[in-house]
Amino acid sequence: MFKKAERKQARLRLALAGPSGSGKTLSALLLATGLGGKIAVIDTEHESASLYAEYADFDVMSLGAPYSPERYIDAISSAEAGGYSVLIIDSYSHEWIGAGGCLEINDAIAKQKYKGNTWSAWNETTPRHRKLVDRILTSPLHIICTMRSKTETVQGEGKKIIKLGMKSEQREGSDYEFTVVLDLVHDGNVAIATKDRTRIFDQPEVISADTGRRLIAWLNDGKKQDEHGAEAVNEAISKIPVAETMQELQSIYSAAYRIAEQMPEPLARLNAAKDKRKAELTEAA
């Protein structure tokens, strides 16, 4: 059924991409400060985020290798359980290119099961990466991901050497998952929008806390999130009675639970529907 489109309140999904030294971590922290609320940082950059503790009030989790999608998912769950409002993933690139990340996972699967055929191995690696993407998209937190960019050095005016960020070091097409993608230029730490559904970044700018305040104003300028959440929970409740397997039931329930957990009445109805269908499936088995 079609219905009139309306913009609802939303959670931020923003990517900051740039070469080494372009200011990704500090920009993310300043932006998060402007968004408001408790800030958590998943730090895969050898505790580099803590170097900026004077600029923002935040808690940090140091995440070392292996950088598997599952470890990122567990870290996101910890941030949600900790009552944070904003999560910075610094850096999202490690899940793809880091030790124990998707590229290494795929090579290992190819050698173990497909006689070195990496193309076939992606049938197993891609779903694991996709689970992380889905986790980021469905989280109730505002999420900011930093991504490394492959660097190219060029000579500017006056023979000045300039670092330019090229392609982001993540899976091809990862930019599509974000509301805003900002490329940071090494010279001056200026952010340039390569994708912007907010239409806030019509000009290059240096990221500050005010950037975050402008974003939160845009995110909150829509239909009340509780109304949107109740609609999503009601839709899940309508799907639960026709779930054919425990796995399908769990998938429907988990997605709706993250929305309903702060709404007692919808949560009670969701749990009742889930328990009833679980009992029916158990009996049928």
Secondary structure, 3 states (H helix, E strand, C coil): CCCCCCCECCCCEEEEEECCCCCHHHHHHHHHHHHCCCEEEEECCCCHHHHHCCCCCCEEEECCCCCCHHHHHHHHHHHHHCCCCEEEEECCCHHHHCCCCHHHHHHHHHHHHCCCCHHHHHHHHHHHHHHHHHHHHHCCCEEEEEEEEEEEEEECHHHCEEEEEEEECCCCCHHHHCCEEEEEECCCCEEEEEEECCCCCCCCEECCHHHHHHHHHHHHCCECHHHHHHHHHHHHHHHHHHCCCHHHHHHHHHHHHHHHCCCHHHHHHHHHHHHHHHHHHHHHC
